């Protein structure tokens, strides 16, 4: 049984990730509307089945004697019989998994054919090859090692080409073949299974320890100009000069100053943030000139970076009619998770002995850069220096990170943050002053959630090292405060301070737009968005009602089987599309997330109360009710459609018209 554990672990990990993790559930849901995603999912099932079958065949081909050692080689017909049985079982498991998925998702005829056909075709190709390879003892070990090395060497390219499900299956299959190969070698050398298990455990432990954060340096732009010199860096702007420059551009009327805070939440936060701002810009083009500062955290920072890059681009192929929403949708239809998976499942283990893989941070950043080039082929904004984005008129950004040394906020901004951004830390630095980093690296530094990304480190210049270490390290900005509201509150108070002596007609009217990227109903309720919270509760109630089981106890016999099938399918759908619920006894990680959310909401609510008390404008955009939007780095078409539906619902609120009129100064 000990020797079968690698196969069981690989299959369990695959099933757990796809069915128990919300990001995995969304990968499965992508098959509902995307035939390509359905085919990739089928190929993933076939790959894992082939690897499991080949590994089992390897392991079962060597019987043990009473002492746990290898006995004489079995007869050829016995080997063949075992191989045939394993082959059949592997194919049946792959088909069973495909049938479960198609029934659970309620796929149309074409998608069912794609999933089942892809599984059968993939299995009929992969399984015979895997079983043929076992005739040569080192073959499966060599194949597994080659797959892992390829994924480790080109994770970003492999991720873009294959997608998350095949990458997950490939990585698990690679490790499975490698472990099975070592087990086979150990058996040939008469080494006990317990010793092999101990070696594997030590290797895993060493790899985990060796990759403990921080290990990732923030990338700097290394391009040279035509003369071979480092390009000039756009100078930092002072808060006061940037503010009064914006006020001067509105000399004909009472100025309007817009501040935006964008909460964290992975790719759903990025999509929601960029979509909200793109639609507001479409409804009120004046927002381009009146948005002064936007503060982002984690995924919200990526959404702000994308929106700011779109504003800076004069000619967008993705939006010939000027609809920035189309560009936002195109940017987010990529699978940002696949490259990360390829790096995480190979780099973290192989880097202990083979320095062949780029860092996971660079993998994610290069994926964003490649996706930007897809929507704007004439430019390379995400790969260009962050500060160069502000060489022309436009809103300033503050992308928030968290210092790992003292837990305080560390900004990345084109503005000089001294004097207005409150900090209790002795080390008061702006990362954009220390590193000439690309826009992709700036967004990622704010979005370094544990496990998914490593912490980011940067070197502090000697002239600004007072109170700092020579090498400072930062983590995801959500550890400090996940709503971006603390920075906007500091900016709001500074604006009031700087404009207090202006004539009444020149004092700006400040509009604060808070973008909350939490699908939970409680966040909307706590921030006084009662109508949004009510809609959210209705959505969840409808799903709970749809998931009620039929009572088959009193039905005629001929209906019992049909209803059992119905209930089985319903249970699978409930597994893939769960109803949000709070675990009454969460683990340490769950408690940390909840406490972080409550602390952030307290700051966000303080911002709301301060703005309304000063008779300024406050507006909340909440995605409450988008229960299928995962916390991760890829969004299915189903999740994006649900977010679009929530935005359409928000847009029907009467307050939206008032907001647009105020933005346009009508």
C-alpha positions as CSV (number, residue, x, y, z in Angstrom):
1,X,0.0,0.0,0.0
2,X,2.9,2.3,0.7
3,X,4.1,2.0,-2.9
4,X,0.6,2.9,-4.2
5,X,0.6,6.2,-2.2
6,X,2.2,8.4,-5.0
7,X,-0.6,7.4,-7.4
8,X,-3.3,8.1,-4.7
9,X,-1.7,11.4,-3.7
10,X,-1.5,12.6,-7.3
11,X,-5.1,11.7,-8.1
12,X,-6.3,13.2,-4.8
13,X,-4.4,16.4,-5.4
14,X,-5.9,16.8,-8.9
15,X,-9.5,16.1,-7.6
16,X,-9.1,18.4,-4.6
17,X,-7.7,21.3,-6.5
18,X,-10.4,21.2,-9.2
19,X,-13.4,20.5,-6.9
20,X,-12.6,21.9,-3.5
21,X,-10.7,25.1,-4.3
22,X,-12.8,28.0,-5.7
23,X,-10.2,28.7,-8.4
24,X,-10.3,25.0,-9.5
25,X,-14.1,25.0,-9.6
26,X,-13.9,28.0,-11.9
27,X,-11.5,26.2,-14.2
28,X,-14.1,23.3,-14.4
29,X,-16.9,25.8,-15.0
30,X,-15.0,27.2,-18.0
31,X,-16.1,24.1,-19.9
32,X,-19.7,25.3,-19.8
33,X,-19.2,27.8,-22.6
34,X,-15.7,27.3,-24.0
35,X,-15.2,24.2,-26.1
36,X,-11.5,24.7,-26.0
37,X,-11.5,24.6,-22.2
38,X,-13.7,21.5,-22.3
39,X,-11.1,19.8,-24.6
40,X,-8.2,20.9,-22.4
41,X,-10.0,19.5,-19.3
42,X,-10.5,16.2,-21.2
43,X,-6.8,16.0,-22.1
44,X,-5.9,16.7,-18.5
45,X,-8.0,13.7,-17.4
46,X,-6.4,11.5,-20.1
47,X,-2.9,12.6,-19.2
48,X,-3.3,11.9,-15.5
49,X,-5.0,8.5,-16.2
50,X,-2.1,7.6,-18.5
51,X,0.5,8.5,-15.9
52,X,-1.4,6.8,-13.1
53,X,-1.7,3.7,-15.2
54,X,1.9,3.6,-16.2
55,X,3.0,4.1,-12.6
56,X,0.7,1.4,-11.3
57,X,1.9,-1.0,-14.0
58,X,5.5,-0.2,-12.9
59,X,4.8,-0.7,-9.3
60,X,2.6,-3.9,-9.6
61,X,5.1,-5.6,-11.9
62,X,7.4,-6.3,-9.0
63,X,5.9,-8.5,-6.3
64,X,7.4,-8.4,-2.8
65,X,8.4,-11.3,-0.6
66,X,7.5,-11.6,3.1
67,X,10.4,-9.4,4.1
68,X,9.2,-6.5,1.9
69,X,12.1,-7.2,-0.6
70,X,11.8,-7.9,-4.3
71,X,11.4,-11.5,-5.2
72,X,11.9,-13.2,-8.5
73,X,10.5,-11.5,-11.6
74,X,7.0,-12.7,-12.4
75,X,6.1,-14.6,-15.5
76,X,5.5,-12.5,-18.6
77,X,1.8,-13.5,-18.9
78,X,1.2,-12.4,-15.3
79,X,2.8,-9.0,-16.0
80,X,0.7,-8.7,-19.1
81,X,-2.5,-9.5,-17.2
82,X,-1.7,-6.9,-14.6
83,X,-0.9,-4.3,-17.3
84,X,-4.2,-5.1,-19.1
85,X,-6.2,-4.7,-15.9
86,X,-4.5,-1.4,-15.1
87,X,-4.9,-0.1,-18.6
88,X,-8.7,-0.8,-18.5
89,X,-9.1,0.7,-15.0
90,X,-7.2,3.8,-16.1
91,X,-9.3,4.3,-19.2
92,X,-12.5,3.7,-17.2
93,X,-11.5,6.2,-14.5
94,X,-10.8,8.9,-17.1
95,X,-14.2,8.3,-18.8
96,X,-15.9,8.2,-15.4
97,X,-14.4,11.6,-14.5
98,X,-15.4,13.0,-17.9
99,X,-19.0,11.7,-17.5
100,X,-19.3,13.2,-14.1
101,X,-18.1,16.6,-15.3
102,X,-20.4,16.6,-18.3
103,X,-23.5,15.7,-16.2
104,X,-22.6,18.1,-13.5
105,X,-22.1,21.0,-15.8
106,X,-25.2,20.3,-17.9
107,X,-23.2,20.8,-21.1
108,X,-24.7,20.9,-24.5
109,X,-24.4,18.1,-27.0
110,X,-21.3,19.6,-28.7
111,X,-19.4,20.1,-25.4
112,X,-20.3,16.6,-24.2
113,X,-18.9,15.2,-27.5
114,X,-15.8,17.4,-27.1
115,X,-15.1,16.3,-23.5
116,X,-15.9,12.6,-23.9
117,X,-14.2,12.4,-27.3
118,X,-11.1,14.3,-26.1
119,X,-10.9,12.0,-23.1
120,X,-11.1,8.8,-25.2
121,X,-8.8,10.1,-27.9
122,X,-6.2,11.4,-25.4
123,X,-6.4,8.1,-23.4
124,X,-6.1,5.9,-26.4
125,X,-2.9,7.8,-27.4
126,X,-1.4,8.5,-24.0
127,X,-2.1,5.1,-22.3
128,X,-0.5,2.9,-25.0
129,X,2.5,5.1,-25.1
130,X,2.9,5.0,-21.4
131,X,2.6,1.3,-21.2
132,X,4.9,0.8,-24.2
133,X,7.5,2.9,-22.4
134,X,7.6,0.5,-19.4
135,X,9.4,-2.1,-21.5
136,X,12.4,0.1,-21.1
137,X,13.1,0.5,-17.3
138,X,14.3,4.2,-17.4
139,X,11.7,5.3,-19.9
140,X,9.0,6.6,-17.5
141,X,11.5,8.2,-15.2
142,X,13.1,9.9,-18.2
143,X,9.8,11.1,-19.6
144,X,8.7,12.4,-16.2
145,X,11.9,14.3,-15.6
146,X,11.8,15.8,-19.1
147,X,8.3,17.0,-18.6
148,X,9.2,18.7,-15.3
149,X,12.3,20.3,-16.7
150,X,10.4,21.7,-19.7
151,X,7.7,23.2,-17.4
152,X,10.4,24.6,-15.1
153,X,12.4,26.1,-18.0
154,X,9.5,27.8,-19.9
155,X,6.5,28.1,-17.4
156,X,5.1,31.3,-19.0
157,X,5.1,29.9,-22.5
158,X,3.8,26.5,-21.4
159,X,1.0,28.2,-19.4
160,X,-0.2,30.3,-22.3
161,X,-0.2,27.4,-24.7
162,X,-1.9,24.8,-22.5
163,X,-4.0,26.3,-19.7
164,X,-4.3,25.5,-16.0
165,X,-5.9,22.1,-16.1
166,X,-3.4,20.4,-18.5
167,X,-0.5,22.1,-16.7
168,X,-1.7,20.7,-13.4
169,X,-2.1,17.3,-14.9
170,X,1.3,17.4,-16.6
171,X,3.1,18.5,-13.5
172,X,1.4,15.9,-11.3
173,X,2.0,13.2,-14.0
174,X,5.6,14.2,-14.3
175,X,6.2,13.8,-10.6
176,X,4.2,10.6,-10.5
177,X,6.4,9.1,-13.3
178,X,9.6,10.2,-11.6
179,X,8.5,8.8,-8.2
180,X,7.4,5.5,-9.8
181,X,10.6,5.3,-11.7
182,X,12.6,5.7,-8.5
183,X,10.4,3.1,-6.8
184,X,11.2,0.7,-9.7
185,X,14.9,1.4,-9.4
186,X,14.7,1.0,-5.6
187,X,13.1,-2.4,-6.1
188,X,15.7,-3.5,-8.5
189,X,18.4,-2.5,-5.9
190,X,16.4,-4.3,-3.2
191,X,15.7,-1.0,-1.2
192,X,12.6,-1.0,1.0
193,X,9.6,1.1,0.3
194,X,9.9,2.9,3.6
195,X,13.4,4.1,2.8
196,X,12.2,5.4,-0.6
197,X,9.3,7.2,1.1
198,X,11.7,8.7,3.6
199,X,14.0,10.0,0.8
200,X,11.0,11.6,-1.0
201,X,9.9,13.2,2.2
202,X,13.3,14.7,3.0
203,X,13.5,16.0,-0.6
204,X,10.2,17.7,-0.4
205,X,11.0,19.2,3.0
206,X,14.4,20.5,1.7
207,X,12.8,22.0,-1.4
208,X,10.1,23.8,0.7
209,X,12.6,25.2,3.1
210,X,15.0,26.2,0.3
211,X,12.2,28.3,-1.3
212,X,10.9,30.0,1.8
213,X,10.2,33.6,1.0
214,X,11.8,36.1,0.5
215,X,13.7,34.9,-2.6
216,X,12.3,37.2,-5.3
217,X,14.0,40.5,-6.3
218,X,11.7,43.1,-7.9
219,X,12.6,43.2,-11.6
220,X,14.1,46.4,-12.9
221,X,14.0,47.6,-16.5
222,X,17.3,46.9,-18.1
223,X,16.9,48.3,-21.6
224,X,19.4,50.9,-22.9
225,X,18.9,53.9,-25.2
226,X,20.4,54.3,-28.7
227,X,23.7,55.4,-27.2
228,X,24.0,52.4,-24.9
229,X,23.2,54.4,-21.8
230,X,20.5,53.7,-19.2
231,X,17.3,55.6,-20.2
232,X,16.3,58.7,-18.3
233,X,13.7,58.2,-15.6
234,X,10.6,60.3,-15.4
235,X,11.0,62.5,-12.3
236,X,8.7,62.1,-9.2
237,X,5.9,64.6,-8.9
238,X,5.0,66.4,-5.7
239,X,1.5,65.9,-4.4
240,X,0.9,69.7,-4.3
241,X,2.1,70.4,-7.9
242,X,0.1,67.5,-9.3
243,X,-3.1,68.6,-7.5
244,X,-2.8,72.3,-8.5
245,X,-2.0,71.3,-12.1
246,X,-5.3,69.4,-12.2
247,X,-7.2,72.3,-10.7
248,X,-5.7,74.7,-13.2
249,X,-7.0,72.6,-16.1
250,X,-10.5,73.3,-14.7
251,X,-10.2,77.0,-14.5
252,X,-13.6,77.7,-16.1
253,X,-15.7,76.2,-13.3
254,X,-15.6,74.8,-9.8
255,X,-13.0,72.0,-10.0
256,X,-13.9,68.4,-9.4
257,X,-11.2,66.0,-8.0
258,X,-11.8,62.3,-8.1
259,X,-10.2,59.7,-5.8
260,X,-10.5,56.0,-6.3
261,X,-9.7,53.1,-3.9
262,X,-9.7,49.6,-5.4
263,X,-9.7,46.6,-3.0
264,X,-7.8,43.4,-3.5
265,X,-9.2,40.0,-4.6
266,X,-7.0,38.5,-7.3
267,X,-8.1,38.5,-10.9
268,X,-11.8,39.2,-10.0
269,X,-10.7,42.4,-8.4
270,X,-8.6,43.3,-11.4
271,X,-11.5,42.7,-13.8
272,X,-14.1,44.4,-11.7
273,X,-11.9,47.5,-11.0
274,X,-11.0,48.0,-14.6
275,X,-14.5,47.3,-15.8
276,X,-16.1,49.9,-13.4
277,X,-13.6,52.6,-14.4
278,X,-13.9,51.8,-18.1
279,X,-17.7,52.1,-18.0
280,X,-17.5,55.3,-16.0
281,X,-15.1,56.8,-18.5
282,X,-17.4,55.8,-21.3
283,X,-20.4,57.5,-19.6
284,X,-18.4,60.5,-18.5
285,X,-15.2,61.2,-20.6
286,X,-14.5,64.1,-18.2
287,X,-13.2,61.4,-15.7
288,X,-10.0,61.2,-17.7
289,X,-9.1,64.8,-16.6
290,X,-10.7,64.8,-13.2
291,X,-9.3,61.6,-11.7
292,X,-6.4,62.7,-9.6
293,X,-5.3,59.6,-7.7
294,X,-6.2,55.9,-7.5
295,X,-5.0,53.6,-4.7
296,X,-5.0,49.9,-5.2
297,X,-4.2,46.7,-3.3
298,X,-3.4,43.3,-4.8
299,X,-5.7,42.5,-7.7
300,X,-7.1,46.0,-7.6
301,X,-3.7,47.3,-8.3
302,X,-3.5,45.2,-11.5
303,X,-6.9,46.6,-12.5
304,X,-5.7,50.2,-11.9
305,X,-2.5,49.5,-13.8
306,X,-4.5,48.2,-16.8
307,X,-6.9,51.2,-16.7
308,X,-4.1,53.7,-16.5
309,X,-2.2,52.1,-19.4
310,X,-5.4,52.2,-21.5
311,X,-5.8,55.9,-20.8
312,X,-2.2,56.5,-21.9
313,X,-2.6,54.7,-25.2
314,X,-3.9,56.9,-28.0
315,X,-4.8,54.1,-30.5
316,X,-6.2,50.9,-29.2
317,X,-6.8,48.0,-31.6
318,X,-9.0,46.4,-29.0
319,X,-11.4,49.4,-28.9
320,X,-11.8,51.0,-32.3
321,X,-15.0,52.7,-31.1
322,X,-13.4,53.9,-27.9
323,X,-15.0,51.3,-25.6
324,X,-12.3,50.6,-23.0
325,X,-14.5,47.8,-21.6
326,X,-13.8,45.7,-24.7
327,X,-10.0,46.0,-24.0
328,X,-10.6,45.0,-20.3
329,X,-12.5,41.9,-21.3
330,X,-9.8,40.9,-23.9
331,X,-7.0,41.4,-21.4
332,X,-8.7,39.1,-18.8
333,X,-9.7,36.3,-21.1
334,X,-6.1,34.9,-20.6
335,X,-5.2,32.2,-18.1
336,X,-2.8,34.0,-15.8
337,X,-2.7,31.0,-13.4
338,X,-1.3,28.4,-15.7
339,X,2.3,29.8,-15.8
340,X,2.3,30.2,-12.1
341,X,1.2,26.6,-11.7
342,X,4.0,25.4,-14.0
343,X,6.5,27.3,-12.0
344,X,5.1,26.4,-8.6
345,X,4.9,22.7,-9.2
346,X,8.3,22.4,-10.7
347,X,10.5,25.4,-9.7
348,X,10.0,25.1,-6.0
349,X,11.2,21.5,-6.0
350,X,13.7,21.5,-8.9
351,X,15.4,24.8,-7.8
352,X,16.8,23.0,-4.8
353,X,19.2,21.2,-7.2
354,X,18.8,22.7,-10.7
355,X,18.8,26.5,-11.2
356,X,17.0,26.3,-14.5
357,X,13.7,28.0,-13.8
358,X,12.8,31.7,-13.9
359,X,11.1,33.0,-10.7
360,X,7.4,32.7,-10.4
361,X,7.1,36.5,-10.1
362,X,8.7,37.0,-13.5
363,X,6.5,34.3,-15.0
364,X,3.3,36.1,-14.0
365,X,4.6,39.5,-15.0
366,X,5.6,38.3,-18.4
367,X,2.2,36.7,-18.9
368,X,0.6,40.2,-18.2
369,X,3.1,41.8,-20.6
370,X,2.3,39.3,-23.4
371,X,-1.5,39.9,-22.9
372,X,-1.0,43.6,-23.1
373,X,0.8,43.3,-26.4
374,X,-2.3,41.3,-27.6
375,X,-4.7,44.2,-26.9
376,X,-2.2,47.0,-27.9
377,X,0.3,45.5,-30.4
378,X,1.9,49.0,-31.1
379,X,3.1,49.5,-27.5
380,X,4.6,47.6,-24.6
381,X,3.2,49.6,-21.6
382,X,3.4,46.7,-19.1
383,X,7.1,46.0,-19.9
384,X,8.1,49.7,-19.9
385,X,9.1,51.6,-16.8
386,X,6.3,52.4,-14.3
387,X,7.2,56.0,-14.0
388,X,7.3,56.5,-17.8
389,X,3.5,55.9,-17.7
390,X,3.1,59.4,-16.1
391,X,5.2,61.4,-18.6
392,X,1.9,62.7,-20.0
393,X,-1.2,64.1,-18.2
394,X,-3.3,61.5,-16.4
395,X,-4.2,60.2,-12.9
396,X,-1.5,59.2,-10.4
397,X,-1.3,55.7,-8.9
398,X,-0.4,54.5,-5.5
399,X,0.0,50.7,-5.5
400,X,0.2,49.5,-1.9
401,X,2.4,46.8,-0.5
402,X,3.1,45.6,3.1
403,X,6.6,45.6,4.7
404,X,7.4,42.2,6.1
405,X,9.7,43.7,8.7
406,X,7.2,45.8,10.6
407,X,3.8,45.3,8.8
408,X,3.5,48.9,7.7
409,X,2.4,50.2,4.3
410,X,5.1,50.7,1.6
411,X,3.8,52.5,-1.5
412,X,4.7,52.3,-5.2
413,X,3.8,55.7,-6.7
414,X,4.8,58.3,-9.3
415,X,4.1,60.9,-6.5
416,X,6.5,61.8,-3.8
417,X,4.8,60.3,-0.8
418,X,6.7,62.2,1.9
419,X,4.6,64.5,4.0
420,X,1.1,63.3,3.2
421,X,1.2,59.5,3.4
422,X,1.0,58.5,7.0
423,X,3.5,55.9,8.2
424,X,4.5,54.6,11.6
425,X,7.5,52.8,10.2
426,X,11.1,54.1,10.6
427,X,11.7,53.1,7.0
428,X,9.7,55.6,4.8
429,X,10.4,54.7,1.2
430,X,8.7,54.7,-2.1
431,X,9.6,51.6,-4.1
432,X,9.3,53.5,-7.4
433,X,12.2,55.8,-6.2
434,X,14.4,52.8,-5.4
435,X,13.8,50.6,-8.5
436,X,13.1,51.5,-12.1
437,X,10.6,48.7,-12.3
438,X,8.2,47.9,-15.2
439,X,4.5,48.4,-14.8
440,X,3.9,44.7,-14.5
441,X,6.4,44.4,-11.6
442,X,4.8,47.3,-9.9
443,X,1.3,45.7,-10.0
444,X,2.7,42.3,-9.0
445,X,4.6,43.8,-6.0
446,X,1.2,44.9,-4.6
447,X,-0.3,41.5,-5.4
448,X,2.1,39.0,-3.8
449,X,-0.3,36.7,-2.0
450,X,1.3,33.9,0.0
451,X,1.8,30.5,-1.6
452,X,0.9,31.9,-5.1
453,X,3.9,34.4,-5.1
454,X,7.0,34.9,-3.1
455,X,7.8,38.0,-1.2
456,X,9.5,40.8,-3.1
457,X,12.8,42.4,-2.1
458,X,14.4,45.6,-3.3
459,X,17.6,47.5,-2.4
460,X,17.3,50.9,-0.7
461,X,19.7,53.6,-1.9
462,X,22.3,54.6,0.7
463,X,21.1,58.2,0.7
464,X,17.6,57.1,1.8
465,X,18.6,54.3,4.1
466,X,17.8,56.0,7.4
467,X,15.7,53.6,9.4
468,X,15.8,51.0,6.6
469,X,17.7,47.8,5.9
470,X,19.9,47.8,2.8
471,X,17.5,45.1,1.5
472,X,13.8,45.6,2.3
473,X,11.1,43.0,1.7
474,X,7.4,43.5,0.9
475,X,4.4,41.2,0.7
476,X,0.8,41.6,-0.6
477,X,-0.7,45.0,0.2
478,X,-3.8,43.4,1.7
479,X,-1.9,42.4,4.8
480,X,-1.8,46.0,5.9
481,X,-5.3,47.0,4.6
482,X,-7.2,45.3,1.8
483,X,-9.4,48.1,0.5
484,X,-6.8,50.8,-0.5
485,X,-8.9,53.1,1.6
486,X,-6.1,54.2,4.0
487,X,-4.1,55.8,1.2
488,X,-7.2,57.6,-0.2
489,X,-8.1,58.9,3.3
490,X,-4.6,60.3,3.6
491,X,-4.9,61.9,0.1
492,X,-8.4,63.3,0.9
493,X,-7.1,65.0,4.1
494,X,-4.1,66.4,2.2
495,X,-6.4,67.9,-0.5
496,X,-8.5,69.5,2.1
497,X,-5.5,70.9,3.8
498,X,-3.9,72.3,0.6
499,X,-7.1,73.9,-0.7
500,X,-8.4,75.3,2.7
501,X,-7.3,78.8,1.8
502,X,-8.6,78.9,-1.7
503,X,-11.7,81.1,-2.6
504,X,-14.9,79.2,-2.2
505,X,-15.5,79.1,-6.0
506,X,-12.1,77.4,-6.5
507,X,-12.3,74.9,-3.7
508,X,-12.7,71.5,-5.4
509,X,-15.6,69.2,-4.9
510,X,-14.1,65.8,-4.1
511,X,-15.6,62.6,-5.3
512,X,-14.5,59.4,-3.7
513,X,-15.2,56.2,-5.6
514,X,-14.7,53.0,-3.5
515,X,-14.5,49.8,-5.5
516,X,-15.1,46.7,-3.3
517,X,-14.1,43.4,-4.8
518,X,-15.7,41.0,-2.4
519,X,-18.7,38.9,-3.6
520,X,-19.8,38.4,0.0
521,X,-23.0,40.2,1.1
522,X,-21.6,41.4,4.4
523,X,-19.0,43.9,2.9
524,X,-21.8,45.7,1.1
525,X,-24.0,45.7,4.1
526,X,-21.3,47.1,6.5
527,X,-20.6,49.9,4.0
528,X,-24.3,50.9,4.0
529,X,-25.0,49.6,0.5
530,X,-28.3,48.0,1.6
531,X,-29.8,47.6,-1.8
532,X,-26.7,45.8,-3.1
533,X,-26.7,43.6,0.0
534,X,-30.3,42.7,-0.5
535,X,-29.8,41.7,-4.1
536,X,-26.8,39.6,-3.0
537,X,-28.9,37.8,-0.4
538,X,-31.6,37.1,-3.0
539,X,-29.0,35.6,-5.4
540,X,-27.8,33.2,-2.7
541,X,-31.3,32.3,-1.7
542,X,-32.2,31.4,-5.3
543,X,-29.2,29.1,-5.5
544,X,-30.1,27.4,-2.2
545,X,-33.6,26.9,-3.5
546,X,-32.4,25.4,-6.7
547,X,-30.2,22.9,-4.8
548,X,-33.0,21.4,-2.8
549,X,-33.3,17.6,-3.2
550,X,-36.4,15.9,-4.3
551,X,-38.0,13.4,-1.9
552,X,-38.0,10.1,-3.7
553,X,-39.4,8.0,-0.9
554,X,-43.0,8.0,-2.0
555,X,-42.5,8.1,-5.8
556,X,-43.5,5.1,-8.0
557,X,-40.6,2.7,-8.6
558,X,-40.1,3.7,-12.3
559,X,-39.3,7.2,-11.2
560,X,-36.9,6.3,-8.4
561,X,-33.9,5.6,-10.6
562,X,-34.4,8.8,-12.5
563,X,-34.6,10.8,-9.3
564,X,-31.5,9.2,-7.9
565,X,-29.7,10.3,-11.0
566,X,-31.1,13.8,-10.6
567,X,-30.0,14.0,-7.0
568,X,-26.5,12.7,-7.9
569,X,-26.1,15.3,-10.6
570,X,-27.4,18.0,-8.2
571,X,-24.8,17.0,-5.6
572,X,-22.0,17.3,-8.2
573,X,-23.3,20.7,-9.4
574,X,-23.5,21.8,-5.8
575,X,-19.8,20.8,-5.5
576,X,-18.7,22.7,-8.6
577,X,-21.0,25.7,-7.9
578,X,-21.1,25.9,-4.1
579,X,-23.4,28.2,-2.2
580,X,-21.3,30.7,-0.2
581,X,-21.2,29.9,3.5
582,X,-19.0,30.8,6.4
583,X,-17.2,27.9,8.2
584,X,-18.0,28.3,11.9
585,X,-14.6,26.8,12.8
586,X,-12.1,28.1,10.2
587,X,-8.4,27.3,10.4
588,X,-5.7,29.9,11.1
589,X,-5.6,31.0,7.5
590,X,-9.4,31.5,7.4
591,X,-9.3,33.5,10.6
592,X,-6.5,35.7,9.2
593,X,-8.5,36.5,6.1
594,X,-11.6,37.3,8.1
595,X,-9.8,39.6,10.5
596,X,-8.0,41.3,7.6
597,X,-11.4,41.9,5.9
598,X,-13.0,43.4,9.1
599,X,-9.9,45.7,9.7
600,X,-10.1,46.9,6.1
601,X,-13.8,47.5,6.2
602,X,-13.3,49.6,9.4
603,X,-10.9,51.9,7.4
604,X,-13.2,51.9,4.4
605,X,-16.2,52.9,6.5
606,X,-14.1,55.6,8.2
607,X,-13.3,57.0,4.7
608,X,-17.0,57.0,3.8
609,X,-18.0,58.8,7.0
610,X,-15.3,61.5,6.6
611,X,-16.2,62.2,3.0
612,X,-20.0,62.5,3.7
613,X,-19.4,64.6,6.8
614,X,-17.6,67.2,4.6
615,X,-20.5,67.2,2.2
616,X,-18.5,65.7,-0.6
617,X,-19.5,62.8,-2.8
618,X,-19.0,59.1,-2.0
619,X,-20.0,56.2,-4.2
620,X,-19.5,52.5,-3.7
621,X,-19.2,49.9,-6.4
622,X,-19.6,46.4,-4.9
623,X,-19.6,43.0,-6.7
624,X,-21.7,41.5,-3.9
625,X,-23.6,38.5,-5.4
626,X,-21.0,37.4,-7.9
627,X,-20.6,34.2,-6.0
628,X,-18.9,32.3,-8.7
629,X,-16.0,34.7,-9.2
630,X,-12.9,33.0,-7.7
631,X,-10.1,34.3,-5.7
632,X,-7.2,33.4,-8.1
633,X,-5.6,34.4,-11.3
634,X,-7.9,33.1,-14.0
635,X,-11.6,33.8,-14.8
636,X,-13.9,31.6,-16.7
637,X,-16.3,33.1,-19.2
638,X,-19.1,32.2,-16.7
639,X,-17.5,34.2,-13.9
640,X,-16.8,37.2,-16.2
641,X,-20.4,37.1,-17.4
642,X,-21.6,37.0,-13.8
643,X,-19.5,40.1,-12.9
644,X,-20.9,41.9,-16.0
645,X,-24.4,41.1,-14.9
646,X,-23.6,42.5,-11.4
647,X,-22.2,45.7,-13.0
648,X,-25.3,46.0,-15.2
649,X,-27.4,45.7,-12.0
650,X,-25.3,48.3,-10.2
651,X,-25.6,50.6,-13.2
652,X,-29.4,50.7,-12.9
653,X,-29.3,52.3,-9.5
654,X,-30.5,55.9,-9.4
655,X,-27.3,57.1,-7.7
656,X,-25.3,56.3,-10.9
657,X,-27.0,59.2,-12.9
658,X,-26.2,61.6,-10.1
659,X,-22.6,60.4,-10.0
660,X,-22.2,60.8,-13.8
661,X,-23.7,64.3,-13.7
662,X,-21.3,65.3,-10.9
663,X,-18.3,63.9,-12.8
664,X,-19.3,65.8,-15.8
665,X,-20.1,69.0,-13.7
666,X,-23.6,69.2,-15.1
